[in-house]
Amino acid sequence: MAAALALSALAPLAQQSNPAIDNLQRTLEFSGVFRGHEFTRKDRRLASDLKPLDALLEGGIPRGRISEIVGAPGSGKTSLAAAFLAATTRRGEVAAWLDASSTFDPGSMAAAGVNLKLLLWTSFKNVPAARALNATPARRNSAILKGAELILAAGGFGLVVIDFGEDARALPISPALRLARAAEQSGAAVIALASSRMCGTFAALSLAAGRAGARFSRLTAGSPATFEGLSVEATIARNKLGAMGRRARVDALIDPILSPIMPPAMSKEPAFACAETSFTARRRKLG
């Protein structure tokens, strides 16, 4: 209420180009984030093109806000983020991936359908000047947040993924607020990957990933079993824009190959594609 009254008082002065007044107005407008109220339209969503996941999220993750995907190592959180990344680049939007854990694999992302020409990948690995930043989780968080803020301030990105690593600690209020503000002002969807929640009340959505089981198949009866990948269960742990507690299951399959019947130059099918309930990939017999 106080912010609204202050903005009303500033309205007659809006026509005057006074930097101090403009800065105060922006501060008052964004003060609602402290109370958990962002101002991005709720219907602006970024889809993953996985029907079960998008149905769970009522169309996808919100643009202009922070969405967290959390889970233990091997839970499938990176596979879920890769689905959003692939869908973003397929639509011709530019995306960024900030890799504090040094586990990003361009080959795997390309196999998952990501257009690497539309991806900005930032990593501390093998960069002498940045090795000192990895000394503690706090310093690493500070460095990767600075990079995220610069990317969001530059604009033009549809999605920014921040992989904080497995040993990251929750962000203090001030850095989390700055990240939320940067996402709000840029309009980009921001995904925070970590083993636990990072952004507190400043995250509009928290998705918990868990490994539901392994997938095996046989090409023919009696043939050796082939490991396909993992079934990943996604559960909405926190949601400012809808219901919580709902869950969906998708299959993150691996080892995509070209069909033996179709030459590589003729194959148009992506390595990972959206099916009714899962990723799908062509399979091969092992051994």
Contacts in CASP RR format, 6 or more apart in sequence:
PFRMAT RR
TARGET T0000
AUTHOR 0000-0000-0000
METHOD contacts of the structure
MODEL  1
MAAALALSALAPLAQQSNPAIDNLQRTLEFSGVFRGHEFTRKDRRLASDL
KPLDALLEGGIPRGRISEIVGAPGSGKTSLAAAFLAATTRRGEVAAWLDA
SSTFDPGSMAAAGVNLKLLLWTSFKNVPAARALNATPARRNSAILKGAEL
ILAAGGFGLVVIDFGEDARALPISPALRLARAAEQSGAAVIALASSRMCG
TFAALSLAAGRAGARFSRLTAGSPATFEGLSVEATIARNKLGAMGRRARV
DALIDPILSPIMPPAMSKEPAFACAETSFTARRRKLG
3 28 0 8 1.000
3 29 0 8 1.000
3 31 0 8 1.000
3 32 0 8 1.000
6 24 0 8 1.000
6 28 0 8 1.000
7 25 0 8 1.000
7 28 0 8 1.000
7 29 0 8 1.000
10 21 0 8 1.000
10 24 0 8 1.000
10 25 0 8 1.000
10 28 0 8 1.000
13 21 0 8 1.000
14 21 0 8 1.000
14 25 0 8 1.000
29 39 0 8 1.000
30 181 0 8 1.000
30 184 0 8 1.000
32 38 0 8 1.000
33 177 0 8 1.000
33 180 0 8 1.000
33 181 0 8 1.000
33 184 0 8 1.000
33 202 0 8 1.000
34 177 0 8 1.000
36 201 0 8 1.000
36 202 0 8 1.000
36 240 0 8 1.000
38 64 0 8 1.000
38 65 0 8 1.000
38 180 0 8 1.000
38 184 0 8 1.000
38 204 0 8 1.000
38 240 0 8 1.000
39 184 0 8 1.000
40 62 0 8 1.000
40 63 0 8 1.000
40 64 0 8 1.000
40 65 0 8 1.000
40 184 0 8 1.000
40 187 0 8 1.000
42 62 0 8 1.000
42 241 0 8 1.000
44 62 0 8 1.000
44 63 0 8 1.000
44 64 0 8 1.000
44 187 0 8 1.000
45 57 0 8 1.000
45 58 0 8 1.000
45 59 0 8 1.000
45 60 0 8 1.000
45 61 0 8 1.000
45 62 0 8 1.000
45 63 0 8 1.000
46 60 0 8 1.000
46 61 0 8 1.000
46 62 0 8 1.000
46 63 0 8 1.000
46 84 0 8 1.000
46 87 0 8 1.000
46 88 0 8 1.000
46 158 0 8 1.000
46 159 0 8 1.000
46 189 0 8 1.000
47 54 0 8 1.000
47 59 0 8 1.000
47 60 0 8 1.000
47 84 0 8 1.000
47 87 0 8 1.000
48 54 0 8 1.000
48 57 0 8 1.000
48 60 0 8 1.000
48 61 0 8 1.000
48 80 0 8 1.000
48 83 0 8 1.000
48 84 0 8 1.000
48 87 0 8 1.000
49 83 0 8 1.000
49 86 0 8 1.000
49 87 0 8 1.000
49 90 0 8 1.000
49 274 0 8 1.000
50 83 0 8 1.000
50 250 0 8 1.000
50 274 0 8 1.000
50 278 0 8 1.000
50 279 0 8 1.000
51 274 0 8 1.000
51 276 0 8 1.000
51 277 0 8 1.000
52 248 0 8 1.000
52 249 0 8 1.000
52 250 0 8 1.000
52 276 0 8 1.000
52 277 0 8 1.000
52 278 0 8 1.000
53 60 0 8 1.000
53 80 0 8 1.000
53 83 0 8 1.000
53 234 0 8 1.000
53 248 0 8 1.000
53 250 0 8 1.000
54 60 0 8 1.000
55 248 0 8 1.000
56 234 0 8 1.000
56 236 0 8 1.000
56 246 0 8 1.000
56 247 0 8 1.000
56 248 0 8 1.000
57 205 0 8 1.000
57 207 0 8 1.000
57 236 0 8 1.000
58 241 0 8 1.000
58 242 0 8 1.000
61 67 0 8 1.000
61 84 0 8 1.000
61 189 0 8 1.000
61 191 0 8 1.000
61 205 0 8 1.000
62 189 0 8 1.000
62 204 0 8 1.000
62 205 0 8 1.000
62 241 0 8 1.000
63 158 0 8 1.000
63 187 0 8 1.000
63 188 0 8 1.000
63 189 0 8 1.000
64 183 0 8 1.000
64 184 0 8 1.000
64 186 0 8 1.000
64 187 0 8 1.000
64 188 0 8 1.000
64 189 0 8 1.000
64 190 0 8 1.000
65 180 0 8 1.000
65 183 0 8 1.000
65 184 0 8 1.000
65 189 0 8 1.000
65 190 0 8 1.000
65 203 0 8 1.000
65 204 0 8 1.000
65 205 0 8 1.000
66 179 0 8 1.000
66 180 0 8 1.000
66 183 0 8 1.000
66 190 0 8 1.000
66 191 0 8 1.000
66 192 0 8 1.000
66 199 0 8 1.000
66 202 0 8 1.000
66 203 0 8 1.000
66 204 0 8 1.000
66 205 0 8 1.000
67 189 0 8 1.000
67 190 0 8 1.000
67 191 0 8 1.000
67 192 0 8 1.000
67 203 0 8 1.000
67 204 0 8 1.000
67 205 0 8 1.000
67 206 0 8 1.000
67 207 0 8 1.000
68 191 0 8 1.000
68 192 0 8 1.000
68 193 0 8 1.000
68 194 0 8 1.000
68 197 0 8 1.000
68 198 0 8 1.000
68 199 0 8 1.000
68 203 0 8 1.000
68 205 0 8 1.000
68 206 0 8 1.000
68 207 0 8 1.000
68 238 0 8 1.000
69 77 0 8 1.000
69 80 0 8 1.000
69 81 0 8 1.000
69 191 0 8 1.000
69 192 0 8 1.000
69 193 0 8 1.000
69 207 0 8 1.000
69 209 0 8 1.000
70 77 0 8 1.000
70 193 0 8 1.000
70 194 0 8 1.000
70 195 0 8 1.000
70 196 0 8 1.000
70 197 0 8 1.000
70 198 0 8 1.000
70 206 0 8 1.000
70 207 0 8 1.000
70 208 0 8 1.000
70 209 0 8 1.000
70 237 0 8 1.000
71 77 0 8 1.000
71 194 0 8 1.000
71 195 0 8 1.000
71 196 0 8 1.000
71 208 0 8 1.000
71 209 0 8 1.000
71 210 0 8 1.000
72 195 0 8 1.000
72 210 0 8 1.000
73 166 0 8 1.000
73 195 0 8 1.000
74 211 0 8 1.000
74 230 0 8 1.000
75 209 0 8 1.000
75 210 0 8 1.000
75 211 0 8 1.000
75 232 0 8 1.000
76 209 0 8 1.000
76 210 0 8 1.000
76 211 0 8 1.000
76 230 0 8 1.000
76 232 0 8 1.000
76 252 0 8 1.000
77 193 0 8 1.000
77 209 0 8 1.000
77 210 0 8 1.000
78 103 0 8 1.000
78 163 0 8 1.000
78 193 0 8 1.000
79 112 0 8 1.000
79 230 0 8 1.000
79 232 0 8 1.000
79 252 0 8 1.000
79 279 0 8 1.000
80 207 0 8 1.000
80 209 0 8 1.000
80 232 0 8 1.000
80 234 0 8 1.000
80 250 0 8 1.000
80 252 0 8 1.000
81 161 0 8 1.000
81 163 0 8 1.000
81 191 0 8 1.000
81 193 0 8 1.000
82 108 0 8 1.000
82 109 0 8 1.000
82 112 0 8 1.000
82 114 0 8 1.000
83 112 0 8 1.000
83 250 0 8 1.000
83 279 0 8 1.000
84 159 0 8 1.000
84 161 0 8 1.000
84 189 0 8 1.000
84 191 0 8 1.000
85 95 0 8 1.000
85 97 0 8 1.000
85 109 0 8 1.000
85 112 0 8 1.000
85 114 0 8 1.000
85 119 0 8 1.000
85 159 0 8 1.000
85 161 0 8 1.000
86 109 0 8 1.000
86 112 0 8 1.000
86 113 0 8 1.000
86 114 0 8 1.000
86 272 0 8 1.000
88 95 0 8 1.000
88 118 0 8 1.000
88 158 0 8 1.000
88 159 0 8 1.000
89 95 0 8 1.000
89 113 0 8 1.000
89 114 0 8 1.000
89 115 0 8 1.000
89 118 0 8 1.000
89 119 0 8 1.000
90 113 0 8 1.000
90 115 0 8 1.000
92 115 0 8 1.000
92 118 0 8 1.000
93 118 0 8 1.000
93 157 0 8 1.000
93 158 0 8 1.000
93 159 0 8 1.000
94 118 0 8 1.000
94 119 0 8 1.000
94 120 0 8 1.000
94 156 0 8 1.000
94 157 0 8 1.000
94 158 0 8 1.000
95 114 0 8 1.000
95 118 0 8 1.000
95 119 0 8 1.000
95 120 0 8 1.000
95 157 0 8 1.000
95 158 0 8 1.000
95 159 0 8 1.000
95 160 0 8 1.000
95 161 0 8 1.000
96 119 0 8 1.000
96 120 0 8 1.000
96 121 0 8 1.000
96 122 0 8 1.000
96 151 0 8 1.000
96 157 0 8 1.000
96 159 0 8 1.000
96 160 0 8 1.000
96 161 0 8 1.000
97 104 0 8 1.000
97 109 0 8 1.000
97 119 0 8 1.000
97 120 0 8 1.000
97 121 0 8 1.000
97 122 0 8 1.000
97 161 0 8 1.000
97 163 0 8 1.000
98 122 0 8 1.000
98 144 0 8 1.000
98 147 0 8 1.000
98 148 0 8 1.000
98 151 0 8 1.000
98 160 0 8 1.000
98 161 0 8 1.000
98 162 0 8 1.000
98 163 0 8 1.000
99 121 0 8 1.000
99 122 0 8 1.000
99 123 0 8 1.000
99 124 0 8 1.000
99 125 0 8 1.000
99 163 0 8 1.000
100 124 0 8 1.000
100 134 0 8 1.000
100 140 0 8 1.000
100 141 0 8 1.000
100 143 0 8 1.000
100 144 0 8 1.000
100 162 0 8 1.000
100 163 0 8 1.000
100 164 0 8 1.000
100 165 0 8 1.000
100 168 0 8 1.000
101 163 0 8 1.000
101 164 0 8 1.000
101 165 0 8 1.000
101 166 0 8 1.000
102 123 0 8 1.000
102 124 0 8 1.000
102 125 0 8 1.000
103 163 0 8 1.000
103 165 0 8 1.000
104 121 0 8 1.000
104 123 0 8 1.000
104 163 0 8 1.000
106 116 0 8 1.000
106 121 0 8 1.000
109 116 0 8 1.000
109 119 0 8 1.000
110 116 0 8 1.000
110 271 0 8 1.000
111 256 0 8 1.000
111 271 0 8 1.000
111 272 0 8 1.000
112 271 0 8 1.000
112 272 0 8 1.000
112 279 0 8 1.000
113 270 0 8 1.000
113 271 0 8 1.000
113 272 0 8 1.000
120 151 0 8 1.000
120 157 0 8 1.000
122 147 0 8 1.000
122 151 0 8 1.000
124 130 0 8 1.000
124 131 0 8 1.000
124 133 0 8 1.000
124 134 0 8 1.000
124 140 0 8 1.000
124 143 0 8 1.000
130 143 0 8 1.000
132 139 0 8 1.000
133 139 0 8 1.000
133 140 0 8 1.000
133 142 0 8 1.000
133 143 0 8 1.000
134 140 0 8 1.000
137 167 0 8 1.000
137 168 0 8 1.000
137 169 0 8 1.000
138 169 0 8 1.000
140 164 0 8 1.000
140 168 0 8 1.000
141 164 0 8 1.000
141 168 0 8 1.000
141 169 0 8 1.000
141 171 0 8 1.000
141 175 0 8 1.000
142 175 0 8 1.000
144 162 0 8 1.000
144 164 0 8 1.000
145 162 0 8 1.000
145 171 0 8 1.000
145 175 0 8 1.000
145 178 0 8 1.000
145 179 0 8 1.000
148 160 0 8 1.000
148 162 0 8 1.000
148 179 0 8 1.000
148 182 0 8 1.000
148 190 0 8 1.000
149 178 0 8 1.000
149 179 0 8 1.000
149 182 0 8 1.000
151 157 0 8 1.000
151 160 0 8 1.000
152 160 0 8 1.000
152 182 0 8 1.000
152 183 0 8 1.000
152 185 0 8 1.000
152 186 0 8 1.000
152 188 0 8 1.000
152 190 0 8 1.000
153 182 0 8 1.000
153 185 0 8 1.000
153 186 0 8 1.000
155 186 0 8 1.000
155 188 0 8 1.000
156 186 0 8 1.000
156 188 0 8 1.000
157 186 0 8 1.000
157 188 0 8 1.000
158 187 0 8 1.000
158 188 0 8 1.000
158 189 0 8 1.000
159 188 0 8 1.000
159 189 0 8 1.000
159 190 0 8 1.000
159 191 0 8 1.000
160 183 0 8 1.000
160 188 0 8 1.000
160 189 0 8 1.000
160 190 0 8 1.000
160 191 0 8 1.000
161 190 0 8 1.000
161 191 0 8 1.000
161 193 0 8 1.000
162 190 0 8 1.000
162 191 0 8 1.000
162 192 0 8 1.000
162 193 0 8 1.000
163 193 0 8 1.000
163 194 0 8 1.000
164 192 0 8 1.000
164 193 0 8 1.000
164 194 0 8 1.000
164 198 0 8 1.000
165 193 0 8 1.000
165 194 0 8 1.000
165 195 0 8 1.000
166 194 0 8 1.000
166 195 0 8 1.000
167 195 0 8 1.000
168 194 0 8 1.000
168 195 0 8 1.000
168 198 0 8 1.000
170 196 0 8 1.000
170 197 0 8 1.000
170 198 0 8 1.000
170 199 0 8 1.000
170 200 0 8 1.000
171 179 0 8 1.000
171 198 0 8 1.000
171 199 0 8 1.000
171 200 0 8 1.000
176 198 0 8 1.000
176 199 0 8 1.000
176 200 0 8 1.000
176 202 0 8 1.000
177 202 0 8 1.000
179 190 0 8 1.000
179 199 0 8 1.000
179 202 0 8 1.000
180 199 0 8 1.000
180 202 0 8 1.000
180 203 0 8 1.000
183 189 0 8 1.000
183 190 0 8 1.000
192 198 0 8 1.000
192 199 0 8 1.000
192 203 0 8 1.000
197 203 0 8 1.000
197 206 0 8 1.000
197 237 0 8 1.000
197 238 0 8 1.000
203 238 0 8 1.000
204 239 0 8 1.000
204 240 0 8 1.000
204 241 0 8 1.000
205 236 0 8 1.000
205 238 0 8 1.000
205 239 0 8 1.000
205 240 0 8 1.000
205 241 0 8 1.000
206 236 0 8 1.000
206 237 0 8 1.000
206 238 0 8 1.000
206 239 0 8 1.000
207 234 0 8 1.000
207 235 0 8 1.000
207 236 0 8 1.000
207 237 0 8 1.000
208 234 0 8 1.000
208 235 0 8 1.000
208 236 0 8 1.000
208 237 0 8 1.000
209 232 0 8 1.000
209 233 0 8 1.000
209 234 0 8 1.000
210 232 0 8 1.000
210 233 0 8 1.000
210 234 0 8 1.000
210 235 0 8 1.000
211 230 0 8 1.000
211 231 0 8 1.000
211 232 0 8 1.000
211 233 0 8 1.000
212 230 0 8 1.000
212 231 0 8 1.000
212 232 0 8 1.000
212 233 0 8 1.000
212 249 0 8 1.000
213 230 0 8 1.000
213 231 0 8 1.000
214 227 0 8 1.000
214 229 0 8 1.000
214 230 0 8 1.000
214 231 0 8 1.000
215 227 0 8 1.000
215 228 0 8 1.000
215 229 0 8 1.000
215 230 0 8 1.000
215 231 0 8 1.000
215 251 0 8 1.000
215 253 0 8 1.000
216 225 0 8 1.000
216 226 0 8 1.000
216 227 0 8 1.000
216 228 0 8 1.000
217 225 0 8 1.000
217 226 0 8 1.000
217 228 0 8 1.000
217 283 0 8 1.000
218 224 0 8 1.000
218 225 0 8 1.000
218 226 0 8 1.000
219 226 0 8 1.000
219 283 0 8 1.000
219 285 0 8 1.000
223 285 0 8 1.000
224 285 0 8 1.000
224 286 0 8 1.000
224 287 0 8 1.000
226 283 0 8 1.000
226 284 0 8 1.000
226 285 0 8 1.000
226 286 0 8 1.000
227 254 0 8 1.000
227 255 0 8 1.000
227 286 0 8 1.000
228 251 0 8 1.000
228 253 0 8 1.000
228 254 0 8 1.000
228 255 0 8 1.000
228 281 0 8 1.000
228 283 0 8 1.000
229 251 0 8 1.000
229 252 0 8 1.000
229 253 0 8 1.000
229 254 0 8 1.000
229 255 0 8 1.000
230 251 0 8 1.000
230 252 0 8 1.000
231 249 0 8 1.000
231 250 0 8 1.000
231 251 0 8 1.000
231 252 0 8 1.000
231 278 0 8 1.000
232 249 0 8 1.000
232 250 0 8 1.000
232 251 0 8 1.000
232 252 0 8 1.000
233 247 0 8 1.000
233 248 0 8 1.000
233 249 0 8 1.000
234 247 0 8 1.000
234 248 0 8 1.000
234 249 0 8 1.000
234 250 0 8 1.000
235 245 0 8 1.000
235 246 0 8 1.000
235 247 0 8 1.000
236 243 0 8 1.000
236 244 0 8 1.000
236 245 0 8 1.000
236 246 0 8 1.000
236 247 0 8 1.000
237 244 0 8 1.000
237 245 0 8 1.000
238 244 0 8 1.000
249 277 0 8 1.000
250 277 0 8 1.000
250 278 0 8 1.000
250 279 0 8 1.000
251 277 0 8 1.000
251 278 0 8 1.000
251 279 0 8 1.000
251 280 0 8 1.000
252 279 0 8 1.000
253 272 0 8 1.000
253 278 0 8 1.000
253 279 0 8 1.000
253 280 0 8 1.000
253 281 0 8 1.000
254 281 0 8 1.000
255 281 0 8 1.000
255 283 0 8 1.000
255 284 0 8 1.000
256 271 0 8 1.000
256 272 0 8 1.000
256 281 0 8 1.000
256 282 0 8 1.000
257 282 0 8 1.000
257 283 0 8 1.000
257 284 0 8 1.000
258 264 0 8 1.000
258 267 0 8 1.000
258 282 0 8 1.000
259 267 0 8 1.000
259 269 0 8 1.000
259 282 0 8 1.000
260 284 0 8 1.000
269 282 0 8 1.000
271 281 0 8 1.000
271 282 0 8 1.000
272 279 0 8 1.000
272 280 0 8 1.000
272 281 0 8 1.000
273 279 0 8 1.000
273 280 0 8 1.000
273 281 0 8 1.000
274 280 0 8 1.000
END
